[in-house]
Amino acid sequence: MEKSTRFCACVLLLLLIPGISLSTPGRQAVSSNPMFTARQISVGGIPVVRLADSERGIEVSILPTIGNIAYEMKIHGHNILFFPDVNLPDFQKKPMQCGIPFLAPWANRMDDSGFWANGKRYSFNMDLGNVRKDNRGLPIHGLLPTSWQWHVTDIGADRESAHATARFEFWRHADLMAQWPFAHEYEMTYRLSGGELEVRTVVLNLSLEAMPLAIGFHPYYRIPDIPRDRWMLSMPPGKAVVADDRLIPSGELKTIDLPNPLPLQGRTLDDGFTDLERDASGRARFSIEAAGKKIELYFGPGYPVAVIWEPASSPGKGRDFICIEPMTGVTNAINLNHAGKYPGLQTVPANGKWAGSLWIHPEGF
């Protein structure tokens, strides 16, 4: 039998096996089970990847060309992620933090306009305009929150799940390498399965030196139709991170002085937590709930730190959300490590990789 004939026969056999699907990057996935689907569509001219679980009424929508953020996770039509009341073309013109933004190559703030790695200091070129600053002028949230340069590499669905994978090749972009001179790539997979969404991130370090790892996510959660003042937050036991008025940690930890569960009425939070208690699989569990509705959040062992942000409520500003953020290290972990104040900094070895996951599990919607 010629090679081409054998290849066609193998493909035909694969397609006849229940539960097997073949997908091609850039095209709609084929699923042998309509319960799970994964599609690439256009909404208002904006590319969207949509994962769906028809049995549980869950639909996840992702924007590969706007930071690869998931901007909707709807359960029976109710979105548990905060997204502004705008259409996607307008959002693309003026994006803002919402949904599940990815923060890299550093998350949260740096205490200086540069960072230390392998005994050397690297300065940011602030004239390039790609380093965001907070209201005190500190570099914040990395370089990628709304980048259009993600590429979908795989999309598929089978009997048990739907997934989509996108890649960001950092090393291809001179304006980014000028700020963070480590050749590396990110690969992010959203997987909908068993009633929950897993967000798995792989970091590939292609450079010849170890790369400091200070990435994270800044997810915006909400319980639709219930004011935040009625929500309860539960979090695992651990330690609170001591920080100054710039929200830069000192390197010290203290006992958490918040009740658990914590009523969110009248609260504001912008605090870090570490040494989190974990289950047998190494996952730390958080949740928010109200009126029988609950969103459970699990951080894998790659995320030893959580930052929780609950800004003050303000009429008309749509701030009924809470951010429960998985982080690979405390804020300013890289520079704190160099100063000898934070031994927990993770690194990715030369030509090595790192992987971590978070899970979102809604109930009662």
N, C-alpha and C positions, 0 to 999 in steps of 0.2 A: 504494500500500500504506500502511495506517495505521501510525503510529509504533509502537504496541504489537505489531502483527504483525511489523514489521521487527525489533523487539527480540527477540521470541521466535525468529525465524528465525536471527538472529545467534548467540544462545545455543546453539541446536541445532547450528549448524555448529561452534562451538567445542568442544562436547562430543563431536563426531564426529571431531575431529582427534586422532590418537594423541599421547599425552604431555601433553595439556592437562588441567588440573584446576581446578575452581572451588572455593574454600573461603570459608566465612562465619565471621567471628569468633564464637567460642563454640560452634562445631559441629565434628563430626569431618570431617576433610578427605577428599575423594574422590581416589583415585589411579588412573590408568589402568594402572599397573604395580605389581603386588603386592610387588615387591622392596623398595620404599620405602613406608612408611606413616607417617602422623602422626595421632595420636588424642588426644582429650581424654577422660580417664576419671576415676574416683573410686577411691581406695584408702583404705579405712577412713574414708570420708567426706571425705577431703582431695583437692581437685582436683589432678590430675597430667596433664601433657602428655608423651606418649610418642612418640619418634621411633625408627623401626626400619629396619634394613637386613637383610632376611632372608637375603640371599645370603652376607653376611660375618658374620652372627650378632651384629650390634651393636644394642644397645638403649639409648637415652638417655632418662632420666626427669627431669622438671623440675617444680619446685614453685612455680607462679606466685604463690600466696598466702603463701609463706614465703621472701621475698627473691628470688623467681624463680631460686633456685639449682638447678643440675643436681645431683641427689644420687646418681644412678647413671649410670655408663657401663659397661654389661656387654658383654663379648665372650664369646660362648658361655657365658653365665651367670656369668662372673667379673667382679665389680665392681672397676674400677681407680680408683675414687674412694672415699676414706674416708668412711664413714657409720656412726654408732653403732648398736649392736645394740638398737634400739628400734623400735616400730611408729610409723607416721606421726602418729596422734592424740597419742601421748605426746611425740613430737618437737615437734609444733606447740605444745604446752603449755609445753615447756621447750627451745626451740631452742638450738643451739650451732653454733660454726664447724665446717663440714665441707663436703664436696662442692666446689662452685665458687662461693663467696660473692663478691658484688659489693660493693666498698668505695667509697662516694661520700657526699657531695661531696669528701671527702678520704680517702686511704688511709693506713694506719699511723698514726704519732703526730704530734701537734703539740707544740711545746715550750712552749706557753702556752695559757691558756684563751680564746684568740681568734686572729684571723688578720688579715693585711694584704692589701688589694686596692685598686688604683688610688690609692695614697697615703693610704688611710684604714684605721683599725683597727676591726675588728668583734669585739665580745666575745660569747662564748657565755653564754647564760642557763642556768647549771647547775641551777637550780631546776626547769626543765621536765622533767628526768629522761630526755631523749632523747639526751644526749651520753654515750657510754660512756667509761670511764676505765681505764687500765692500772693495774698494781700500784703505780705511783708517782704516780698521780693525773693523768696526762697524757691529754688527749682522744685517742681511738683509733678507727680504722675507720669514721669517718663516721656517718651517720644511718640507713642503709638495709639493713644486713645481713640482717635477717629481716622486712622490711616486708611486710604483706599487701596493699599498695595497687597492686601491678602488675596490669595488665589485658592479657589476650591479645588482640591485634589482628589476627593473621593466622596461619593454620596451613595447611600444604599439603604435597603430595608429588607428584613427577613421575617421569620415567624415570631421573633422575640424582641426586635428593636428596629429603630430607624436611626441613622447617623449621618453626619456630615463632617468632613475634615477639611481644614484650610491651612495653608502654610504662608509664613512671612519670612522671606529671605533677606534678613537684615543686611547682610554683607554686600548686597547689590546696590545699596543706596549711600552714595558718598556723603550726603548731608547728615545722615545718621551716624555713619562710621566716624565722621569728624567729631562727634560728641561722645561716642562710646566705641573706642577702637578695638572691638573684639568681633571677629567674623563669627556670626552665629545665625541660627534659624529658630523660629517657633513653629510648632505644629499643634493646632488646637482641634479637638474632636468633641462635638456635641452629640451625645447618645441618649435617646429616649427609650427607656425600657423599664418594665415593672412598675409603672406609675411614677417614675422619677427621672430627672434629667441629670446626667453626669457631664461635667465639663472637665475634660482631661487635657492637660498641656504638657508638651514635651519640648525641652530646650536642648538644642544640639550646638555644642561649642566646637566650631571648626578652626579655632585659632590655636596657636602654639603655647599659650599660657592659660592657666586657670582663670575662669571668669567669675567675678562675684555675682551672686544671685540674690536679687532683692525685688522680685516681681510679686504681683498680686492681682486680685480682682476687686472691683468696687460695686458689688451688686446692690440695686435699689429694689427693695421688697415692699409690697403693700398687700393689705387685705381689703379687697374691693368693697365699697359701699359701707364700710365700718370705719368711723373716725379713729385716728391713731390713739387718741386718749383712752380708747377702750381696749387697746391691745396689751398683751402680756408677753414679755420677753423672758425666755429661759436660756441659760447658758451653762456650760460645764464649769465645775470648780477649777480654779487656777490662780494666777497671780496678776495683779494690775501693774501696768508699766507706768513708772513715774516720769512725767514730762514737764517741761517749762512752759511759759506762756506762749511760746512759738509752736507748741506741740512737738518739740524735739525731745526724745527720751534722754534721761541722764545716765542710763545704765542700771539704775536701781529698780527693784521690784517691791511691791507691797501687797498686803492682804486685800482682797477685794472687799470693799465696804458697801456693796449694793445687795439688797434683798434678792432672793432667787426663788420663784420667778419675780420679775421686776415690772410693776405697772408703769406704762409709758406716759400716763397722764402728767402733764406739766414738767416732763423731763427734757433735758438736752444732754447729749452725750457726744464726745469725740475722744474716745479712750482706747488704749491698747491693752490686750490681755495675752498672757502666754502661760506656759506650763499647764496647758489645758488637760483635764482628765479625758481619757480616751477609752473606747471599748476594745474588745479583744482583737478587732481588725485594725486598730490604730486610728479610728475615726473619732473626732470631737463633734458633739451634737449641740446645735443651737435650735431655737424655734421661736416663732411668734404665733400667737393665737388669739382668737376672739369669737364669741358666739358659735362655738363648735367648728370653726374653721382654723386650720393650722398649716403653717409652712415650716417643715423641718429642714435643717441645713446641716450637712456633714462635711467636715474638712478632713481630708486624708493626711497621713503623717508628714507629707511634704510641706504642709502649711502649719507650722507650730504656733503662729501668731494670728490673732483676730484684732481688727480695728472695728469698733462699732461707732457709727455716726448717726445721731438723731438730732437734726437741727431744730431750732425753735420753730414752732408753728407760726404761721403768719397768714391772715385771711387774704385769699386771692392769689397766693404764691404756690399753691399746689404742693405743699411739703408733707403730705400724709404718706411718708415712706420712712423706712429705716434701712441703713446700709450695714450689713454684717459681712465684713471683708476678710477673706482668707489671704494671708501674707506669708512669704517665705522667711521673713525676719521682721524685727521691729522697725519703725520709722527711723531712717538714717542709719540703718544697720551697717552699711559699708564703712562710713566714716567713724562710727562708734567702735567698730571692730579694730580699725587702724589705731584708734586712741586707747585701745586696751580695755574698753568699757562694755563690749558685747561679744562674748565668745561664740554666740550662736549663729554667726554668719554662715550661710551655705555658699558653696562654690561649685561650679561645673568644671571638671578637669579638662585639660587640653584634649581635644578630639573625643570628649566624653559627652554624656547626656544626663539630663534630669527629667523626671516625670512626676506630676502631681495631679490630684483630682479633687473636685468638690461636687457634692450632690444636692439636689433640690427636690424635696418630696412633699407635695401638697396633699392635704386631706380635708374632707368635709365640704368641698366646693361644688 
